[in-house]
Amino acid sequence: MSQNNLIKLACGTCKRINYYTRKNRKRVERKIELKKLCKWCSGRTVHKEAKK
Ligand SMILES: [Zn+2]
C-alpha cells in the first residue's frame, strides 16, 4: 500500500486540470499551490490541488 496519493493540479484561473502530482500524506497537510505554465491561459498561473 502506498503512502502517496495521486492528486490533480488545476489552474486557478481557468480551473482546467493541467498536472498530476503525488502528495505524501504524512508530510503535506496544507493544500498544494504551485506556479506552473497553463497552456490555456498562455502563461504562468497558480495551480491548486483540485477535488475529485
Ligand atoms: Zn489556466
mmCIF file of the protein (N, C-alpha, C, O) and its ligand, coordinates in Angstrom:
data_MODEL
# 
_entry.id   MODEL 
# 
loop_
_entity.id 
_entity.type 
_entity.pdbx_number_of_molecules 
1 polymer     1 
2 non-polymer 1 
# 
_entity_poly.entity_id                      1 
_entity_poly.type                           'polypeptide(L)' 
_entity_poly.nstd_linkage                   no 
_entity_poly.nstd_monomer                   no 
_entity_poly.pdbx_seq_one_letter_code       MSQNNLIKLACGTCKRINYYTRKNRKRVERKIELKKLCKWCSGRTVHKEAKK 
_entity_poly.pdbx_seq_one_letter_code_can   MSQNNLIKLACGTCKRINYYTRKNRKRVERKIELKKLCKWCSGRTVHKEAKK 
_entity_poly.pdbx_strand_id                 A 
# 
loop_
_entity_poly_seq.entity_id 
_entity_poly_seq.num 
_entity_poly_seq.mon_id 
_entity_poly_seq.hetero 
1 1  MET n 
1 2  SER n 
1 3  GLN n 
1 4  ASN n 
1 5  ASN n 
1 6  LEU n 
1 7  ILE n 
1 8  LYS n 
1 9  LEU n 
1 10 ALA n 
1 11 CYS n 
1 12 GLY n 
1 13 THR n 
1 14 CYS n 
1 15 LYS n 
1 16 ARG n 
1 17 ILE n 
1 18 ASN n 
1 19 TYR n 
1 20 TYR n 
1 21 THR n 
1 22 ARG n 
1 23 LYS n 
1 24 ASN n 
1 25 ARG n 
1 26 LYS n 
1 27 ARG n 
1 28 VAL n 
1 29 GLU n 
1 30 ARG n 
1 31 LYS n 
1 32 ILE n 
1 33 GLU n 
1 34 LEU n 
1 35 LYS n 
1 36 LYS n 
1 37 LEU n 
1 38 CYS n 
1 39 LYS n 
1 40 TRP n 
1 41 CYS n 
1 42 SER n 
1 43 GLY n 
1 44 ARG n 
1 45 THR n 
1 46 VAL n 
1 47 HIS n 
1 48 LYS n 
1 49 GLU n 
1 50 ALA n 
1 51 LYS n 
1 52 LYS n 
# 
loop_
_struct_asym.id 
_struct_asym.entity_id 
A 1 
B 2 
# 
loop_
_chem_comp.id 
_chem_comp.type 
_chem_comp.mon_nstd_flag 
ALA 'L-peptide linking' y 
ARG 'L-peptide linking' y 
ASN 'L-peptide linking' y 
CYS 'L-peptide linking' y 
GLN 'L-peptide linking' y 
GLU 'L-peptide linking' y 
GLY 'peptide linking'   y 
HIS 'L-peptide linking' y 
ILE 'L-peptide linking' y 
LEU 'L-peptide linking' y 
LYS 'L-peptide linking' y 
MET 'L-peptide linking' y 
SER 'L-peptide linking' y 
THR 'L-peptide linking' y 
TRP 'L-peptide linking' y 
TYR 'L-peptide linking' y 
VAL 'L-peptide linking' y 
ZN  non-polymer         . 
# 
_pdbx_entity_nonpoly.entity_id   2 
_pdbx_entity_nonpoly.name        ? 
_pdbx_entity_nonpoly.comp_id     ZN 
# 
_pdbx_nonpoly_scheme.asym_id         B 
_pdbx_nonpoly_scheme.entity_id       2 
_pdbx_nonpoly_scheme.mon_id          ZN 
_pdbx_nonpoly_scheme.ndb_seq_num     1 
_pdbx_nonpoly_scheme.pdb_seq_num     101 
_pdbx_nonpoly_scheme.auth_seq_num    101 
_pdbx_nonpoly_scheme.pdb_mon_id      ZN 
_pdbx_nonpoly_scheme.auth_mon_id     ZN 
_pdbx_nonpoly_scheme.pdb_strand_id   A 
_pdbx_nonpoly_scheme.pdb_ins_code    . 
# 
loop_
_atom_site.group_PDB 
_atom_site.id 
_atom_site.type_symbol 
_atom_site.label_atom_id 
_atom_site.label_alt_id 
_atom_site.label_comp_id 
_atom_site.label_asym_id 
_atom_site.label_entity_id 
_atom_site.label_seq_id 
_atom_site.pdbx_PDB_ins_code 
_atom_site.Cartn_x 
_atom_site.Cartn_y 
_atom_site.Cartn_z 
_atom_site.occupancy 
_atom_site.B_iso_or_equiv 
_atom_site.pdbx_formal_charge 
_atom_site.auth_seq_id 
_atom_site.auth_comp_id 
_atom_site.auth_asym_id 
_atom_site.auth_atom_id 
_atom_site.pdbx_PDB_model_num 
ATOM   1   N  N  . MET A 1 1  ? 0.838   -1.201 0.000   1.00 0.00 ? 1   MET A N  1 
ATOM   2   C  CA . MET A 1 1  ? 0.000   0.000  0.000   1.00 0.00 ? 1   MET A CA 1 
ATOM   3   C  C  . MET A 1 1  ? 0.871   1.249  0.000   1.00 0.00 ? 1   MET A C  1 
ATOM   4   O  O  . MET A 1 1  ? 1.856   1.327  0.734   1.00 0.00 ? 1   MET A O  1 
ATOM   5   N  N  . SER A 1 2  ? 0.511   2.207  -0.812  1.00 0.00 ? 2   SER A N  1 
ATOM   6   C  CA . SER A 1 2  ? 1.332   3.405  -0.974  1.00 0.00 ? 2   SER A CA 1 
ATOM   7   C  C  . SER A 1 2  ? 0.885   4.520  -0.045  1.00 0.00 ? 2   SER A C  1 
ATOM   8   O  O  . SER A 1 2  ? -0.296  4.661  0.272   1.00 0.00 ? 2   SER A O  1 
ATOM   9   N  N  . GLN A 1 3  ? 1.860   5.307  0.380   1.00 0.00 ? 3   GLN A N  1 
ATOM   10  C  CA . GLN A 1 3  ? 1.559   6.486  1.202   1.00 0.00 ? 3   GLN A CA 1 
ATOM   11  C  C  . GLN A 1 3  ? 1.207   7.682  0.330   1.00 0.00 ? 3   GLN A C  1 
ATOM   12  O  O  . GLN A 1 3  ? 0.698   8.693  0.815   1.00 0.00 ? 3   GLN A O  1 
ATOM   13  N  N  . ASN A 1 4  ? 1.479   7.555  -0.936  1.00 0.00 ? 4   ASN A N  1 
ATOM   14  C  CA . ASN A 1 4  ? 1.308   8.706  -1.828  1.00 0.00 ? 4   ASN A CA 1 
ATOM   15  C  C  . ASN A 1 4  ? -0.010  8.636  -2.582  1.00 0.00 ? 4   ASN A C  1 
ATOM   16  O  O  . ASN A 1 4  ? -0.384  7.601  -3.135  1.00 0.00 ? 4   ASN A O  1 
ATOM   17  N  N  . ASN A 1 5  ? -0.691  9.751  -2.587  1.00 0.00 ? 5   ASN A N  1 
ATOM   18  C  CA . ASN A 1 5  ? -1.920  9.861  -3.352  1.00 0.00 ? 5   ASN A CA 1 
ATOM   19  C  C  . ASN A 1 5  ? -1.671  10.659 -4.607  1.00 0.00 ? 5   ASN A C  1 
ATOM   20  O  O  . ASN A 1 5  ? -0.981  11.678 -4.583  1.00 0.00 ? 5   ASN A O  1 
ATOM   21  N  N  . LEU A 1 6  ? -2.227  10.198 -5.688  1.00 0.00 ? 6   LEU A N  1 
ATOM   22  C  CA . LEU A 1 6  ? -2.162  10.984 -6.908  1.00 0.00 ? 6   LEU A CA 1 
ATOM   23  C  C  . LEU A 1 6  ? -3.207  12.089 -6.814  1.00 0.00 ? 6   LEU A C  1 
ATOM   24  O  O  . LEU A 1 6  ? -4.389  11.835 -6.585  1.00 0.00 ? 6   LEU A O  1 
ATOM   25  N  N  . ILE A 1 7  ? -2.739  13.320 -6.997  1.00 0.00 ? 7   ILE A N  1 
ATOM   26  C  CA . ILE A 1 7  ? -3.674  14.442 -6.912  1.00 0.00 ? 7   ILE A CA 1 
ATOM   27  C  C  . ILE A 1 7  ? -3.603  15.267 -8.182  1.00 0.00 ? 7   ILE A C  1 
ATOM   28  O  O  . ILE A 1 7  ? -2.628  15.220 -8.932  1.00 0.00 ? 7   ILE A O  1 
ATOM   29  N  N  . LYS A 1 8  ? -4.655  16.016 -8.397  1.00 0.00 ? 8   LYS A N  1 
ATOM   30  C  CA . LYS A 1 8  ? -4.741  16.859 -9.588  1.00 0.00 ? 8   LYS A CA 1 
ATOM   31  C  C  . LYS A 1 8  ? -4.381  18.282 -9.227  1.00 0.00 ? 8   LYS A C  1 
ATOM   32  O  O  . LYS A 1 8  ? -4.694  18.766 -8.140  1.00 0.00 ? 8   LYS A O  1 
ATOM   33  N  N  . LEU A 1 9  ? -3.713  18.945 -10.163 1.00 0.00 ? 9   LEU A N  1 
ATOM   34  C  CA . LEU A 1 9  ? -3.426  20.368 -10.000 1.00 0.00 ? 9   LEU A CA 1 
ATOM   35  C  C  . LEU A 1 9  ? -4.190  21.130 -11.068 1.00 0.00 ? 9   LEU A C  1 
ATOM   36  O  O  . LEU A 1 9  ? -3.968  20.947 -12.265 1.00 0.00 ? 9   LEU A O  1 
ATOM   37  N  N  . ALA A 1 10 ? -5.091  21.986 -10.616 1.00 0.00 ? 10  ALA A N  1 
ATOM   38  C  CA . ALA A 1 10 ? -5.931  22.738 -11.538 1.00 0.00 ? 10  ALA A CA 1 
ATOM   39  C  C  . ALA A 1 10 ? -5.513  24.198 -11.551 1.00 0.00 ? 10  ALA A C  1 
ATOM   40  O  O  . ALA A 1 10 ? -5.173  24.774 -10.517 1.00 0.00 ? 10  ALA A O  1 
ATOM   41  N  N  . CYS A 1 11 ? -5.544  24.782 -12.736 1.00 0.00 ? 11  CYS A N  1 
ATOM   42  C  CA . CYS A 1 11 ? -5.242  26.196 -12.900 1.00 0.00 ? 11  CYS A CA 1 
ATOM   43  C  C  . CYS A 1 11 ? -6.237  27.027 -12.094 1.00 0.00 ? 11  CYS A C  1 
ATOM   44  O  O  . CYS A 1 11 ? -7.445  26.798 -12.160 1.00 0.00 ? 11  CYS A O  1 
ATOM   45  N  N  . GLY A 1 12 ? -5.726  27.985 -11.338 1.00 0.00 ? 12  GLY A N  1 
ATOM   46  C  CA . GLY A 1 12 ? -6.594  28.830 -10.528 1.00 0.00 ? 12  GLY A CA 1 
ATOM   47  C  C  . GLY A 1 12 ? -7.425  29.792 -11.349 1.00 0.00 ? 12  GLY A C  1 
ATOM   48  O  O  . GLY A 1 12 ? -8.427  30.319 -10.865 1.00 0.00 ? 12  GLY A O  1 
ATOM   49  N  N  . THR A 1 13 ? -7.020  30.025 -12.585 1.00 0.00 ? 13  THR A N  1 
ATOM   50  C  CA . THR A 1 13 ? -7.727  30.980 -13.430 1.00 0.00 ? 13  THR A CA 1 
ATOM   51  C  C  . THR A 1 13 ? -8.819  30.311 -14.264 1.00 0.00 ? 13  THR A C  1 
ATOM   52  O  O  . THR A 1 13 ? -9.971  30.744 -14.245 1.00 0.00 ? 13  THR A O  1 
ATOM   53  N  N  . CYS A 1 14 ? -8.459  29.267 -14.989 1.00 0.00 ? 14  CYS A N  1 
ATOM   54  C  CA . CYS A 1 14 ? -9.430  28.641 -15.894 1.00 0.00 ? 14  CYS A CA 1 
ATOM   55  C  C  . CYS A 1 14 ? -9.976  27.328 -15.328 1.00 0.00 ? 14  CYS A C  1 
ATOM   56  O  O  . CYS A 1 14 ? -10.887 26.731 -15.902 1.00 0.00 ? 14  CYS A O  1 
ATOM   57  N  N  . LYS A 1 15 ? -9.419  26.886 -14.207 1.00 0.00 ? 15  LYS A N  1 
ATOM   58  C  CA . LYS A 1 15 ? -9.899  25.691 -13.492 1.00 0.00 ? 15  LYS A CA 1 
ATOM   59  C  C  . LYS A 1 15 ? -9.640  24.385 -14.228 1.00 0.00 ? 15  LYS A C  1 
ATOM   60  O  O  . LYS A 1 15 ? -10.122 23.331 -13.816 1.00 0.00 ? 15  LYS A O  1 
ATOM   61  N  N  . ARG A 1 16 ? -8.890  24.452 -15.302 1.00 0.00 ? 16  ARG A N  1 
ATOM   62  C  CA . ARG A 1 16 ? -8.595  23.216 -16.024 1.00 0.00 ? 16  ARG A CA 1 
ATOM   63  C  C  . ARG A 1 16 ? -7.491  22.451 -15.298 1.00 0.00 ? 16  ARG A C  1 
ATOM   64  O  O  . ARG A 1 16 ? -6.591  23.042 -14.701 1.00 0.00 ? 16  ARG A O  1 
ATOM   65  N  N  . ILE A 1 17 ? -7.578  21.153 -15.363 1.00 0.00 ? 17  ILE A N  1 
ATOM   66  C  CA . ILE A 1 17 ? -6.566  20.321 -14.726 1.00 0.00 ? 17  ILE A CA 1 
ATOM   67  C  C  . ILE A 1 17 ? -5.427  20.086 -15.698 1.00 0.00 ? 17  ILE A C  1 
ATOM   68  O  O  . ILE A 1 17 ? -5.608  19.484 -16.757 1.00 0.00 ? 17  ILE A O  1 
ATOM   69  N  N  . ASN A 1 18 ? -4.268  20.564 -15.330 1.00 0.00 ? 18  ASN A N  1 
ATOM   70  C  CA . ASN A 1 18 ? -3.118  20.520 -16.230 1.00 0.00 ? 18  ASN A CA 1 
ATOM   71  C  C  . ASN A 1 18 ? -2.021  19.576 -15.765 1.00 0.00 ? 18  ASN A C  1 
ATOM   72  O  O  . ASN A 1 18 ? -1.211  19.110 -16.567 1.00 0.00 ? 18  ASN A O  1 
ATOM   73  N  N  . TYR A 1 19 ? -1.996  19.299 -14.483 1.00 0.00 ? 19  TYR A N  1 
ATOM   74  C  CA . TYR A 1 19 ? -0.896  18.493 -13.962 1.00 0.00 ? 19  TYR A CA 1 
ATOM   75  C  C  . TYR A 1 19 ? -1.400  17.484 -12.949 1.00 0.00 ? 19  TYR A C  1 
ATOM   76  O  O  . TYR A 1 19 ? -2.420  17.663 -12.283 1.00 0.00 ? 19  TYR A O  1 
ATOM   77  N  N  . TYR A 1 20 ? -0.634  16.429 -12.874 1.00 0.00 ? 20  TYR A N  1 
ATOM   78  C  CA . TYR A 1 20 ? -0.868  15.455 -11.809 1.00 0.00 ? 20  TYR A CA 1 
ATOM   79  C  C  . TYR A 1 20 ? 0.401   15.350 -10.983 1.00 0.00 ? 20  TYR A C  1 
ATOM   80  O  O  . TYR A 1 20 ? 1.507   15.424 -11.519 1.00 0.00 ? 20  TYR A O  1 
ATOM   81  N  N  . THR A 1 21 ? 0.245   15.183 -9.719  1.00 0.00 ? 21  THR A N  1 
ATOM   82  C  CA . THR A 1 21 ? 1.406   15.035 -8.867  1.00 0.00 ? 21  THR A CA 1 
ATOM   83  C  C  . THR A 1 21 ? 1.063   14.093 -7.731  1.00 0.00 ? 21  THR A C  1 
ATOM   84  O  O  . THR A 1 21 ? -0.089  13.697 -7.553  1.00 0.00 ? 21  THR A O  1 
ATOM   85  N  N  . ARG A 1 22 ? 2.055   13.753 -6.989  1.00 0.00 ? 22  ARG A N  1 
ATOM   86  C  CA . ARG A 1 22 ? 1.831   12.888 -5.837  1.00 0.00 ? 22  ARG A CA 1 
ATOM   87  C  C  . ARG A 1 22 ? 2.066   13.670 -4.549  1.00 0.00 ? 22  ARG A C  1 
ATOM   88  O  O  . ARG A 1 22 ? 2.954   14.518 -4.462  1.00 0.00 ? 22  ARG A O  1 
ATOM   89  N  N  . LYS A 1 23 ? 1.269   13.367 -3.589  1.00 0.00 ? 23  LYS A N  1 
ATOM   90  C  CA . LYS A 1 23 ? 1.372   14.048 -2.308  1.00 0.00 ? 23  LYS A CA 1 
ATOM   91  C  C  . LYS A 1 23 ? 1.605   13.010 -1.225  1.00 0.00 ? 23  LYS A C  1 
ATOM   92  O  O  . LYS A 1 23 ? 0.902   12.005 -1.118  1.00 0.00 ? 23  LYS A O  1 
ATOM   93  N  N  . ASN A 1 24 ? 2.603   13.293 -0.443  1.00 0.00 ? 24  ASN A N  1 
ATOM   94  C  CA . ASN A 1 24 ? 2.849   12.433 0.706   1.00 0.00 ? 24  ASN A CA 1 
ATOM   95  C  C  . ASN A 1 24 ? 1.952   12.888 1.849   1.00 0.00 ? 24  ASN A C  1 
ATOM   96  O  O  . ASN A 1 24 ? 2.104   13.993 2.370   1.00 0.00 ? 24  ASN A O  1 
ATOM   97  N  N  . ARG A 1 25 ? 1.042   12.049 2.222   1.00 0.00 ? 25  ARG A N  1 
ATOM   98  C  CA . ARG A 1 25 ? 0.048   12.453 3.219   1.00 0.00 ? 25  ARG A CA 1 
ATOM   99  C  C  . ARG A 1 25 ? 0.665   12.755 4.576   1.00 0.00 ? 25  ARG A C  1 
ATOM   100 O  O  . ARG A 1 25 ? 0.137   13.569 5.333   1.00 0.00 ? 25  ARG A O  1 
ATOM   101 N  N  . LYS A 1 26 ? 1.759   12.116 4.881   1.00 0.00 ? 26  LYS A N  1 
ATOM   102 C  CA . LYS A 1 26 ? 2.379   12.362 6.176   1.00 0.00 ? 26  LYS A CA 1 
ATOM   103 C  C  . LYS A 1 26 ? 3.050   13.732 6.227   1.00 0.00 ? 26  LYS A C  1 
ATOM   104 O  O  . LYS A 1 26 ? 3.035   14.413 7.252   1.00 0.00 ? 26  LYS A O  1 
ATOM   105 N  N  . ARG A 1 27 ? 3.635   14.113 5.103   1.00 0.00 ? 27  ARG A N  1 
ATOM   106 C  CA . ARG A 1 27 ? 4.416   15.351 5.097   1.00 0.00 ? 27  ARG A CA 1 
ATOM   107 C  C  . ARG A 1 27 ? 3.589   16.579 4.748   1.00 0.00 ? 27  ARG A C  1 
ATOM   108 O  O  . ARG A 1 27 ? 3.753   17.642 5.347   1.00 0.00 ? 27  ARG A O  1 
ATOM   109 N  N  . VAL A 1 28 ? 2.697   16.422 3.770   1.00 0.00 ? 28  VAL A N  1 
ATOM   110 C  CA . VAL A 1 28 ? 1.983   17.597 3.258   1.00 0.00 ? 28  VAL A CA 1 
ATOM   111 C  C  . VAL A 1 28 ? 0.570   17.620 3.817   1.00 0.00 ? 28  VAL A C  1 
ATOM   112 O  O  . VAL A 1 28 ? -0.254  16.757 3.511   1.00 0.00 ? 28  VAL A O  1 
ATOM   113 N  N  . GLU A 1 29 ? 0.310   18.617 4.634   1.00 0.00 ? 29  GLU A N  1 
ATOM   114 C  CA . GLU A 1 29 ? -1.026  18.720 5.203   1.00 0.00 ? 29  GLU A CA 1 
ATOM   115 C  C  . GLU A 1 29 ? -1.808  19.856 4.587   1.00 0.00 ? 29  GLU A C  1 
ATOM   116 O  O  . GLU A 1 29 ? -3.028  19.785 4.442   1.00 0.00 ? 29  GLU A O  1 
ATOM   117 N  N  . ARG A 1 30 ? -1.089  20.910 4.225   1.00 0.00 ? 30  ARG A N  1 
ATOM   118 C  CA . ARG A 1 30 ? -1.808  22.022 3.615   1.00 0.00 ? 30  ARG A CA 1 
ATOM   119 C  C  . ARG A 1 30 ? -1.970  21.762 2.123   1.00 0.00 ? 30  ARG A C  1 
ATOM   120 O  O  . ARG A 1 30 ? -1.359  20.859 1.553   1.00 0.00 ? 30  ARG A O  1 
ATOM   121 N  N  . LYS A 1 31 ? -2.815  22.585 1.516   1.00 0.00 ? 31  LYS A N  1 
ATOM   122 C  CA . LYS A 1 31 ? -3.070  22.441 0.089   1.00 0.00 ? 31  LYS A CA 1 
ATOM   123 C  C  . LYS A 1 31 ? -1.857  22.875 -0.713  1.00 0.00 ? 31  LYS A C  1 
ATOM   124 O  O  . LYS A 1 31 ? -1.151  23.825 -0.373  1.00 0.00 ? 31  LYS A O  1 
ATOM   125 N  N  . ILE A 1 32 ? -1.653  22.150 -1.772  1.00 0.00 ? 32  ILE A N  1 
ATOM   126 C  CA . ILE A 1 32 ? -0.529  22.465 -2.637  1.00 0.00 ? 32  ILE A CA 1 
ATOM   127 C  C  . ILE A 1 32 ? -0.896  23.626 -3.557  1.00 0.00 ? 32  ILE A C  1 
ATOM   128 O  O  . ILE A 1 32 ? -1.990  23.679 -4.120  1.00 0.00 ? 32  ILE A O  1 
ATOM   129 N  N  . GLU A 1 33 ? 0.047   24.547 -3.691  1.00 0.00 ? 33  GLU A N  1 
ATOM   130 C  CA . GLU A 1 33 ? -0.122  25.640 -4.645  1.00 0.00 ? 33  GLU A CA 1 
ATOM   131 C  C  . GLU A 1 33 ? 1.194   25.833 -5.373  1.00 0.00 ? 33  GLU A C  1 
ATOM   132 O  O  . GLU A 1 33 ? 2.222   26.102 -4.751  1.00 0.00 ? 33  GLU A O  1 
ATOM   133 N  N  . LEU A 1 34 ? 1.161   25.697 -6.679  1.00 0.00 ? 34  LEU A N  1 
ATOM   134 C  CA . LEU A 1 34 ? 2.375   25.814 -7.466  1.00 0.00 ? 34  LEU A CA 1 
ATOM   135 C  C  . LEU A 1 34 ? 2.144   26.736 -8.646  1.00 0.00 ? 34  LEU A C  1 
ATOM   136 O  O  . LEU A 1 34 ? 1.087   26.717 -9.276  1.00 0.00 ? 34  LEU A O  1 
ATOM   137 N  N  . LYS A 1 35 ? 3.159   27.548 -8.932  1.00 0.00 ? 35  LYS A N  1 
ATOM   138 C  CA . LYS A 1 35 ? 3.090   28.354 -10.151 1.00 0.00 ? 35  LYS A CA 1 
ATOM   139 C  C  . LYS A 1 35 ? 3.589   27.514 -11.308 1.00 0.00 ? 35  LYS A C  1 
ATOM   140 O  O  . LYS A 1 35 ? 4.738   27.072 -11.334 1.00 0.00 ? 35  LYS A O  1 
ATOM   141 N  N  . LYS A 1 36 ? 2.702   27.305 -12.262 1.00 0.00 ? 36  LYS A N  1 
ATOM   142 C  CA . LYS A 1 36 ? 3.049   26.474 -13.412 1.00 0.00 ? 36  LYS A CA 1 
ATOM   143 C  C  . LYS A 1 36 ? 2.461   27.078 -14.674 1.00 0.00 ? 36  LYS A C  1 
ATOM   144 O  O  . LYS A 1 36 ? 1.547   27.902 -14.651 1.00 0.00 ? 36  LYS A O  1 
ATOM   145 N  N  . LEU A 1 37 ? 3.034   26.625 -15.769 1.00 0.00 ? 37  LEU A N  1 
ATOM   146 C  CA . LEU A 1 37 ? 2.561   27.118 -17.054 1.00 0.00 ? 37  LEU A CA 1 
ATOM   147 C  C  . LEU A 1 37 ? 1.211   26.497 -17.398 1.00 0.00 ? 37  LEU A C  1 
ATOM   148 O  O  . LEU A 1 37 ? 1.044   25.278 -17.348 1.00 0.00 ? 37  LEU A O  1 
ATOM   149 N  N  . CYS A 1 38 ? 0.254   27.347 -17.747 1.00 0.00 ? 38  CYS A N  1 
ATOM   150 C  CA . CYS A 1 38 ? -1.036  26.875 -18.222 1.00 0.00 ? 38  CYS A CA 1 
ATOM   151 C  C  . CYS A 1 38 ? -1.131  27.162 -19.712 1.00 0.00 ? 38  CYS A C  1 
ATOM   152 O  O  . CYS A 1 38 ? -1.058  28.314 -20.140 1.00 0.00 ? 38  CYS A O  1 
ATOM   153 N  N  . LYS A 1 39 ? -1.294  26.120 -20.484 1.00 0.00 ? 39  LYS A N  1 
ATOM   154 C  CA . LYS A 1 39 ? -1.340  26.325 -21.939 1.00 0.00 ? 39  LYS A CA 1 
ATOM   155 C  C  . LYS A 1 39 ? -2.635  27.012 -22.367 1.00 0.00 ? 39  LYS A C  1 
ATOM   156 O  O  . LYS A 1 39 ? -2.698  27.635 -23.427 1.00 0.00 ? 39  LYS A O  1 
ATOM   157 N  N  . TRP A 1 40 ? -3.657  26.892 -21.537 1.00 0.00 ? 40  TRP A N  1 
ATOM   158 C  CA . TRP A 1 40 ? -4.948  27.515 -21.855 1.00 0.00 ? 40  TRP A CA 1 
ATOM   159 C  C  . TRP A 1 40 ? -4.912  29.008 -21.572 1.00 0.00 ? 40  TRP A C  1 
ATOM   160 O  O  . TRP A 1 40 ? -5.527  29.791 -22.295 1.00 0.00 ? 40  TRP A O  1 
ATOM   161 N  N  . CYS A 1 41 ? -4.205  29.403 -20.537 1.00 0.00 ? 41  CYS A N  1 
ATOM   162 C  CA . CYS A 1 41 ? -4.114  30.822 -20.170 1.00 0.00 ? 41  CYS A CA 1 
ATOM   163 C  C  . CYS A 1 41 ? -2.900  31.488 -20.806 1.00 0.00 ? 41  CYS A C  1 
ATOM   164 O  O  . CYS A 1 41 ? -2.725  32.700 -20.684 1.00 0.00 ? 41  CYS A O  1 
ATOM   165 N  N  . SER A 1 42 ? -2.072  30.717 -21.473 1.00 0.00 ? 42  SER A N  1 
ATOM   166 C  CA . SER A 1 42 ? -0.875  31.249 -22.124 1.00 0.00 ? 42  SER A CA 1 
ATOM   167 C  C  . SER A 1 42 ? 0.039   31.964 -21.147 1.00 0.00 ? 42  SER A C  1 
ATOM   168 O  O  . SER A 1 42 ? 0.532   33.053 -21.441 1.00 0.00 ? 42  SER A O  1 
ATOM   169 N  N  . GLY A 1 43 ? 0.264   31.377 -20.014 1.00 0.00 ? 43  GLY A N  1 
ATOM   170 C  CA . GLY A 1 43 ? 1.155   31.999 -19.058 1.00 0.00 ? 43  GLY A CA 1 
ATOM   171 C  C  . GLY A 1 43 ? 1.229   31.193 -17.783 1.00 0.00 ? 43  GLY A C  1 
ATOM   172 O  O  . GLY A 1 43 ? 0.615   30.134 -17.652 1.00 0.00 ? 43  GLY A O  1 
ATOM   173 N  N  . ARG A 1 44 ? 1.992   31.718 -16.849 1.00 0.00 ? 44  ARG A N  1 
ATOM   174 C  CA . ARG A 1 44 ? 2.149   31.025 -15.581 1.00 0.00 ? 44  ARG A CA 1 
ATOM   175 C  C  . ARG A 1 44 ? 1.055   31.459 -14.628 1.00 0.00 ? 44  ARG A C  1 
ATOM   176 O  O  . ARG A 1 44 ? 0.831   32.650 -14.415 1.00 0.00 ? 44  ARG A O  1 
ATOM   177 N  N  . THR A 1 45 ? 0.388   30.491 -14.068 1.00 0.00 ? 45  THR A N  1 
ATOM   178 C  CA . THR A 1 45 ? -0.677  30.772 -13.114 1.00 0.00 ? 45  THR A CA 1 
ATOM   179 C  C  . THR A 1 45 ? -0.478  29.891 -11.889 1.00 0.00 ? 45  THR A C  1 
ATOM   180 O  O  . THR A 1 45 ? 0.305   28.941 -11.906 1.00 0.00 ? 45  THR A O  1 
ATOM   181 N  N  . VAL A 1 46 ? -1.187  30.218 -10.852 1.00 0.00 ? 46  VAL A N  1 
ATOM   182 C  CA . VAL A 1 46 ? -1.144  29.383 -9.650  1.00 0.00 ? 46  VAL A CA 1 
ATOM   183 C  C  . VAL A 1 46 ? -2.029  28.167 -9.867  1.00 0.00 ? 46  VAL A C  1 
ATOM   184 O  O  . VAL A 1 46 ? -3.207  28.286 -10.205 1.00 0.00 ? 46  VAL A O  1 
ATOM   185 N  N  . HIS A 1 47 ? -1.447  27.010 -9.669  1.00 0.00 ? 47  HIS A N  1 
ATOM   186 C  CA . HIS A 1 47 ? -2.199  25.767 -9.779  1.00 0.00 ? 47  HIS A CA 1 
ATOM   187 C  C  . HIS A 1 47 ? -2.438  25.211 -8.387  1.00 0.00 ? 47  HIS A C  1 
ATOM   188 O  O  . HIS A 1 47 ? -1.522  25.127 -7.569  1.00 0.00 ? 47  HIS A O  1 
ATOM   189 N  N  . LYS A 1 48 ? -3.655  24.841 -8.137  1.00 0.00 ? 48  LYS A N  1 
ATOM   190 C  CA . LYS A 1 48 ? -4.026  24.357 -6.813  1.00 0.00 ? 48  LYS A CA 1 
ATOM   191 C  C  . LYS A 1 48 ? -4.545  22.939 -6.866  1.00 0.00 ? 48  LYS A C  1 
ATOM   192 O  O  . LYS A 1 48 ? -5.056  22.459 -7.878  1.00 0.00 ? 48  LYS A O  1 
ATOM   193 N  N  . GLU A 1 49 ? -4.393  22.312 -5.757  1.00 0.00 ? 49  GLU A N  1 
ATOM   194 C  CA . GLU A 1 49 ? -4.924  20.960 -5.623  1.00 0.00 ? 49  GLU A CA 1 
ATOM   195 C  C  . GLU A 1 49 ? -6.437  20.966 -5.861  1.00 0.00 ? 49  GLU A C  1 
ATOM   196 O  O  . GLU A 1 49 ? -7.173  21.765 -5.281  1.00 0.00 ? 49  GLU A O  1 
ATOM   197 N  N  . ALA A 1 50 ? -6.873  20.059 -6.725  1.00 0.00 ? 50  ALA A N  1 
ATOM   198 C  CA . ALA A 1 50 ? -8.298  20.019 -7.076  1.00 0.00 ? 50  ALA A CA 1 
ATOM   199 C  C  . ALA A 1 50 ? -8.971  18.836 -6.416  1.00 0.00 ? 50  ALA A C  1 
ATOM   200 O  O  . ALA A 1 50 ? -8.372  17.776 -6.234  1.00 0.00 ? 50  ALA A O  1 
ATOM   201 N  N  . LYS A 1 51 ? -10.215 19.036 -6.066  1.00 0.00 ? 51  LYS A N  1 
ATOM   202 C  CA . LYS A 1 51 ? -11.036 17.929 -5.557  1.00 0.00 ? 51  LYS A CA 1 
ATOM   203 C  C  . LYS A 1 51 ? -11.470 17.065 -6.728  1.00 0.00 ? 51  LYS A C  1 
ATOM   204 O  O  . LYS A 1 51 ? -11.467 17.505 -7.878  1.00 0.00 ? 51  LYS A O  1 
ATOM   205 N  N  . LYS A 1 52 ? -11.838 15.849 -6.426  1.00 0.00 ? 52  LYS A N  1 
ATOM   206 C  CA . LYS A 1 52 ? -12.240 14.912 -7.470  1.00 0.00 ? 52  LYS A CA 1 
ATOM   207 C  C  . LYS A 1 52 ? -13.475 15.398 -8.223  1.00 0.00 ? 52  LYS A C  1 
ATOM   208 O  O  . LYS A 1 52 ? -13.946 14.723 -9.138  1.00 0.00 ? 52  LYS A O  1 
HETATM 209 ZN ZN . ZN  B 2 .  ? -5.447  28.279 -16.997 1.00 0.00 2 101 ZN  A ZN 1 
# 
